[in-house]
């Protein structure tokens, strides 16, 4: 399976599986696909690599809670745009102001 291609289109069934925090396979796939995207959002905020890694972990912790009730609506936009708008930018700014 080509992860680059998969990252271009959100798999709704993966988002549903992420509601189960014990679905380790789903979370591993999510981190593999979206982890680099979260890091890139952080780097655009000029965070150092170690800060970007910390922010990424915080974003993933937040997503673990949020995705339990998240309703993906592809007609309203791409999941990765929602992710960038609602989590990565906020977390990156929060860390940047703390340093």
N, C-alpha and C positions, 0 to 999 in steps of 0.2 A: 504494500500500500504506500502511495506517495504522499507524505505528510504535507509537502508544499501545496499540492493540489487540494488536499483536504482542508487546509487552513483557509482557502479562498471561499469555501462554502461551509456554513455551520450545519452540522448534523443534528437535527432536532431530537433524534433518539438519544444522542449522547447527552444533551442537556437534560433530558428526562432522567437518564440513568444517574446523573450527578446529584439528584435529590437524595439518593442513598449514599450517605457518607462512607459506608462500608464497601461500596463498589470500587475496589482498588484499581481494577483494570480500567474502568471509565475515567477515574481521576488521573491515572498515569497517562492515558491517551490525551486527556485535556491539557495536562501540564506539558506534554511533548509538543502539542500543536500550539497552544496559546501562551505557554511560558515565554518563548522568545519574543512574542508580540508584546507582552506586558513589559519585559525588559526594554524593548525598543521604545515604548512609550516613556519609560523612566529616563532613558538615555537622552531622549529629545528634551527633557527638562534639565539636561546637563548634570545628571547624577553620576557619580563615580560608579564603577562596576560593583563594588561591595555595597554601596547604598542602594543601587538598583536591585540587587539580589534581596536585600532586606525588604524593600518596598514590594517586590514581587511576592515574597512570602506573606506579607500583610494583606495584599490584594487577594491572594489565594485563600487565606483564612476568612476574609470577608465574603468571598464568593461561596465558600463552603456553606455559610449560613444563608446567603441571599438566594442561591440557586435552588434551595429546597422548595421555594414557592414561586420562583421565576416562571413567567409565562412568555415563551418566545413567540414573537409576532413578526415573522419575516416581512410582512407587508409594511411594517413601520420602520424597517431598516435592518442593517446587518448586525449580528451579535457583536462582532468585534468593534463596531462603532459605539455600541452601547457600553461595552466594556471600557473602551478608552475614555469615553465621556464621563462615566459615572464612577470609575474606580481608579484607574491608573493616574489620571491627571490630579485628582484630589490627593491621593497618597504621595505622589511625587512632590507636589507643593508642600504637603505637610512635612515631609522629611527635609526638603530643602530649607524650610524656615527653621528647623530645629538645629541644623548644622552651622 
